[in-house]
Amino acid sequence: MDAWDADAFGNDTAADWLAEVVETSDLGMILEAFDTVLGAGDEPVELQAGEEAIAAAELVAWLAGQPGKGGDYSDAIESWMDDNELEFTESLAKKARRSIDRVFNMPSELREAWEEGEDFDDWKAELAKLKERLG
């Protein structure tokens, strides 16, 4: 896992995924990220899918007017939201919260990777803050 920070965009996968999202004009990639983790059933959520779902949940929080750390990506996210007619809905927030729960709860390759490092508590706190911003 190539992570430099516990926030949603603090890893290579999420950064690359976001670069693709801001080239689109709809919520398709966000919904796809959620469907992937929610559709895992009893199988482990794969690392990349987990990172993308957390990044997708962060974008939903931005759409709700509750942005977190965007870092170097803030301008791109703001432009993407300004340039497209993207609608925040409570059902989208609910799917985002369920996706966060699924990535956090086992079986999850992303959780396992964070547990193996020394920053698990930071990651856990970031997910809790994200869920709170989603309502």
Secondary structure, DSSP 4 states (H G I P E B T S, - for coil): --BS-SSTT-BHHHHHHHHHHTTSSSSHHHHHHHHHHHTTTTSPBPHHHHHHHHHHHHHHHHHTT-----GGGHHHHHHHHHHS-----HHHHHHHHHHHHHHHSSSBHHHHHHHHSS-HHHHHHHHHHHHHHT-
